[in-house]
Amino acid sequence: MDRIAEKFTQAKAEKRACFVAYLCAGDPDFETSIEACRALIEGGIDILELGVPFSDPLADGLTNQLAAERALNAGMTQAKVLNLVRKIRSFSDIPLILYTYYNLVFSQGEQAYIEAIHEAGVDGVLTLDLPPEEASSLLPMCERVGIKNIFIVAPTTPSARIERIAQSASGFIYYVSRTGVTGERSELADDLADAVQRIRLHTELPVVVGFGISTAAHVQAVAAVADGVVVGSSLVNCIAHNATDPTAAVNALRAKVAELRGS
C-alpha cells in the first residue's frame, strides 16, 4: 500500500494541497511526543514528518536544533523513534516520513536500517545529507520494501541537477523555499510559483514546499502553487514554549494546526 500516493491523490480530488507537519520525535519526551503527534493527526494533517534527533543537524535552524537537544536529553534513541512510529501506527494509517541524516543510517548498516523502519511502519525517508549519487545502494533496498526516498531541490539547483534528482526520487520532491536552514520566516520567496513549475518540467511526482512556512497566509499561498505544504518550526515552537507542561503543549499544537489549516 502506497499511503503517500493515496494521500496526494485524495488531496488532488478534493482540489487542495497536502498539509505536511513536522515534529522532532521524542520532543520534549516520549509520551508527550505521542500525544503531540496524535493532536496533529486529529487536527487533520495529511502527512507526518518525524525528525530523528541528531547531535549535528546541519540543515536545521535553532528551533529544530533545540527540539533535537530536548529529545536527546530526555533519552530518545533511534530504537525509541521506531517505537514511537509503532505507537502511531496503533491508532493511525497516516503516511509517516523520517527526516534524518546519513550518519544515523550508515551506523546501523543500510540494509538493517531499511528493514527496521519498514517493519515499524515508516513510508518514506528524507536523508538530508545524502545526494542521489551516493544513494545507489540504498535506493534499491528501499524500493524492494516500498520505502519512498524523498530528495530536496533548492532555489539554487540548476535544471540539469533537478532532472538527476527527479530520476532517483520517489514519493514526492521536497522544494526548499529559501536557501539556508529550517526556521520561521516573515515572508515567502517571490519566485515560488516559477520554481515549482521548473521542477514539474522534470517529474510527475508531487512537489511539496517547506522551510520558512509559518503562517496561515503562507500555507494558503504555497497551497495555491504546490501539491503540498510543510510546516515545521511554528509547530515545534508550540512545544518549545510549553516544554514543561505537556497539556499546554498539546493544546497549543491543536490550536496552531487549526489556525494554519484555516479550520
C-alpha positions in Angstrom: 0.0 0.0 0.0 1.4 3.4 -1.1 0.0 5.7 1.6 1.9 8.7 0.3 0.5 8.4 -3.2 -3.0 7.7 -1.9 -2.9 10.9 0.2 -1.8 13.1 -2.7 -4.5 11.5 -4.9 -7.1 12.2 -2.3 -6.0 15.8 -1.9 -6.0 16.4 -5.6 -9.5 15.0 -5.9 -10.5 17.5 -3.2 -8.8 20.3 -5.0 -6.4 21.1 -2.3 -2.7 20.7 -1.3 -1.5 18.1 1.3 -0.6 19.6 4.7 2.6 18.0 5.9 3.5 18.6 9.5 7.0 18.2 11.1 7.8 17.4 14.7 11.0 16.1 16.3 10.4 12.6 17.6 10.7 12.5 21.4 10.3 16.2 21.9 10.2 17.0 24.8 9.8 13.4 25.9 8.4 10.1 24.6 4.9 10.2 26.0 4.3 13.9 25.2 5.6 13.3 21.7 3.0 10.6 21.1 0.2 13.0 22.2 1.7 15.8 20.1 1.6 13.6 17.0 -2.0 12.4 17.9 -3.1 16.1 18.2 -1.8 16.9 14.7 -3.3 13.8 13.2 -6.7 14.5 14.8 -6.3 18.1 13.6 -6.4 17.0 10.0 -2.8 16.9 8.7 -2.2 14.6 5.7 1.4 13.5 6.2 3.5 13.4 9.4 7.3 14.1 9.1 9.2 12.9 12.1 12.7 14.3 12.7 15.1 11.8 14.1 17.1 13.5 16.9 20.7 14.0 16.0 23.7 15.8 17.6 24.7 17.6 14.4 21.6 18.5 12.4 23.3 20.7 9.8 20.1 21.5 7.8 18.2 22.7 10.9 17.8 26.1 12.4 17.8 26.9 16.1 14.2 25.9 16.7 14.7 22.3 15.4 18.2 22.1 16.9 16.8 22.8 20.3 14.0 20.3 19.7 16.6 17.6 19.0 18.5 18.6 22.1 15.4 18.3 24.3 14.6 14.9 22.8 18.2 13.6 23.2 18.3 14.9 26.8 15.1 13.0 27.5 16.8 9.8 26.4 15.5 9.5 22.8 17.3 6.9 20.6 16.8 5.6 17.1 15.1 2.5 18.6 12.7 4.7 20.5 11.9 6.6 17.4 10.7 3.4 15.8 8.8 2.6 19.0 7.1 6.0 18.5 6.3 5.0 14.9 4.7 1.8 16.1 2.6 3.7 18.7 1.4 6.0 16.0 0.6 3.0 13.8 -1.6 1.6 16.5 -4.1 4.4 16.0 -3.4 5.9 12.6 -2.6 5.0 9.0 -1.2 8.4 8.2 1.9 8.5 5.9 5.0 8.7 8.0 8.3 10.2 6.8 11.5 10.1 8.7 13.6 13.3 8.4 17.2 12.1 9.2 20.9 12.3 8.4 23.0 9.7 6.7 25.3 9.0 9.8 22.2 7.6 11.5 21.6 5.3 8.6 25.2 4.2 7.9 25.9 3.5 11.6 23.3 0.7 11.6 24.0 -0.6 8.1 21.8 0.4 5.3 20.0 -2.9 4.9 19.3 -3.3 8.7 18.1 0.3 8.8 15.7 0.0 6.0 14.3 -3.3 7.3 13.8 -1.8 10.7 12.0 1.3 9.6 9.8 -0.8 7.2 8.9 -3.2 9.9 7.9 -0.3 12.2 5.6 1.2 9.6 7.6 4.1 8.0 6.5 5.1 4.5 9.4 7.3 3.4 12.8 8.7 4.3 14.3 12.1 3.7 18.0 11.8 4.3 19.1 15.4 4.3 22.8 15.0 3.6 22.6 12.0 1.1 22.7 13.1 -2.5 21.4 10.8 -5.3 24.9 10.0 -6.4 25.7 8.5 -3.0 22.4 6.6 -2.7 22.9 3.9 -5.3 23.0 1.1 -2.8 20.2 2.5 -0.6 17.7 3.1 -3.3 17.1 -0.5 -4.4 16.8 -1.6 -0.8 14.1 0.9 -0.2 12.3 0.1 -3.5 12.1 -3.6 -2.6 10.1 -2.9 0.6 8.2 0.2 -0.7 10.0 2.8 1.3 10.0 6.1 -0.7 13.2 8.2 -1.0 12.5 11.9 -0.8 15.1 14.3 -2.2 15.5 18.0 -1.8 15.6 20.7 -4.5 16.9 24.1 -3.5 16.4 27.6 -5.2 20.0 27.3 -6.4 19.6 23.9 -8.0 20.2 24.1 -11.8 17.8 22.3 -14.2 20.2 19.5 -15.1 20.6 18.8 -11.4 16.8 18.8 -10.9 16.5 16.2 -13.6 19.1 14.0 -11.9 17.3 14.3 -8.5 13.9 13.5 -10.1 15.3 10.3 -11.6 16.2 9.0 -8.1 13.3 10.4 -6.1 10.1 8.7 -5.1 7.1 9.7 -3.0 7.5 13.4 -3.7 10.0 16.2 -4.4 10.8 18.5 -1.4 11.4 22.0 -2.6 13.3 24.2 -0.1 11.6 27.6 -0.5 14.6 29.6 0.7 18.3 28.9 0.9 19.7 28.3 4.4 18.4 26.2 7.3 14.9 25.5 8.7 13.1 28.1 10.7 10.2 30.6 10.6 10.3 33.4 8.1 8.2 36.6 7.8 7.9 36.4 4.0 7.8 33.8 1.3 10.1 33.8 -1.7 8.5 35.8 -4.5 9.5 33.3 -7.2 7.8 30.3 -5.7 5.3 29.5 -8.5 8.1 29.7 -11.1 10.3 27.4 -9.0 7.6 24.8 -8.6 6.8 24.9 -12.3 10.5 24.5 -13.1 10.6 21.3 -11.1 7.4 19.9 -12.7 9.2 20.1 -16.1 11.3 17.1 -14.9 8.9 15.0 -12.9 5.4 13.8 -12.4 5.9 13.4 -8.7 4.1 15.8 -6.4 6.1 18.9 -5.4 6.0 19.8 -1.7 7.3 23.1 -0.4 8.9 23.6 3.0 11.4 25.7 5.1 10.1 29.0 6.4 6.4 28.4 6.1 4.9 29.6 9.4 1.5 31.4 9.0 -1.9 30.6 7.6 -1.3 33.1 4.8 2.0 31.3 3.9 0.1 28.0 3.8 -2.6 29.4 1.5 0.0 31.0 -0.8 2.0 27.8 -1.1 -1.0 25.6 -1.5 -2.1 27.6 -4.5 1.0 26.6 -6.5 2.3 23.3 -5.0 1.0 19.8 -4.2 1.9 20.0 -0.6 2.9 22.4 2.2 5.4 21.6 5.0 5.1 23.4 8.3 7.7 22.6 11.0 9.2 25.3 13.2 6.0 27.1 14.1 4.6 23.7 15.3 7.8 22.8 17.1 7.7 26.2 18.9 4.3 25.2 20.4 6.3 22.5 22.3 9.3 24.7 23.0 7.1 27.4 24.6 5.4 24.8 26.8 8.2 22.2 27.2 7.5 21.7 30.9 3.7 21.5 30.5 2.6 18.6 28.3 -1.1 19.5 28.4 -0.4 23.1 27.3 2.0 22.0 24.6 -0.6 19.6 23.1 -3.3 22.2 23.3 -1.1 24.8 21.7 -0.5 22.4 18.8 -4.2 21.7 18.3 -4.8 25.5 18.1 -1.9 26.1 15.8 -2.7 23.4 13.3 -6.4 24.6 13.2 -5.1 28.2 12.6 -2.7 27.1 9.9 -5.3 25.0 8.1 -7.9 27.7 8.4 -10.3 25.4 10.2 
